[in-house]
């Protein structure tokens, strides 16, 4: 049985590509690089949930944001009103203190 690296693999994602010996890493790299050629006007729209291997991507992102104690931001408003960013940072710092205090208090 021959390995992927020893076979000739066509790379149809890149214009003008020729068959060449490629490792699995190079194949993945070429696929990623080929997607960089997509124009900025391209978009992917998903109506409903977007799942990867049975996991809801937006739910996962929400959980990560919550775990990192990130506050939902409005960047445009922060640019217009710089005090908003200062308040958000102060709130996040105070919230982290309270969560740490509660965790210590509840562990006793």
N, C-alpha and C positions, 0 to 999 in steps of 0.2 A: 504494500500500500504506500503510495507517495504522499508526502506532506503537502500542505497548502503552499508552503514556501517554495517547493520544488516544481510546482505546476505552473504552466503559463496561464495567466489570468487576464482576461480582457477587462479594461476599465472604461465602461461606456459612459460613466458620469463626467469624464473630462473630455472636452472637445479635442479631437486630433490625437487621442491617446493610441498607443500601440500596445500589443501584447508584451508583457514583461514578467520577469520573476518577481513576486512580491510576497512579503511576509504578511500574516494576518494584521499586524500593527500598521503596516504601510497601506493595506486596503482600507482600514478604518480611517487612517489619516487622510487618504485621498478622498474618501466619501465626505469627511468633515470639510476639507478644503473645497470640494466641489460645491457644497452648499453655500460657501462664502460668495459665490458668483451670483446668487439670487439677488434680484434688485430689491431695494429698500421698500418698494411698493408692494412686495409680496406679503401675504398674511395667511395665517391658518386660523380658521374660525371653527369652534366646536360648539354646537348647540346641545346642551345637556352636560353630562359629566365627561371628563377626560380621564380615562383609566389606563395605566400601564401595569401589566402583570397583575391585574386585579386590584390595584391601589388607585384611589382617586387623587389625582395630582393636586388639585386645588385644596382638598382637605389636608393633604400632606404639607403643602406650603403654609396653610393656616396654622397647623400644629407647630411647624418650625418657628413661625413668627411668634406664636404664644410662648414657646419654650425659651426663645431668645429674649422674651419680654420686649419685642419691638412694637412700637406704637404705629398705627396706620397714619401715614403722613399725607399732606397735601403740599407737594413741592412748590407748586405755583403760588399758593398763599404764603408759604414760608419765604419765597423770594420777595414777595410784595411786603410782607410784615416780618422782618428778621427776628423780632421778639418771640414769635411763635416757635422758632427752632430752639431758642434759649429755654422757653417754658417747657417744651417737649423734653429736652435734655434733663432739666431739673426734675421734672415729673418722673422720668425713667429712673433717675438716680434714687429718688426718694422711694419709689415703688420697689426697687431692688432691695433697699435697706429694710423696708417693712416685710418683704417676703422672706428675707434672710432671718429677721427677728422672729417671725412666725414659725419658720422651720426649726429654729433653735428651741423656741419655747415649746413647740409641739413634740419635740424629740425627748423631752424630759419626762 
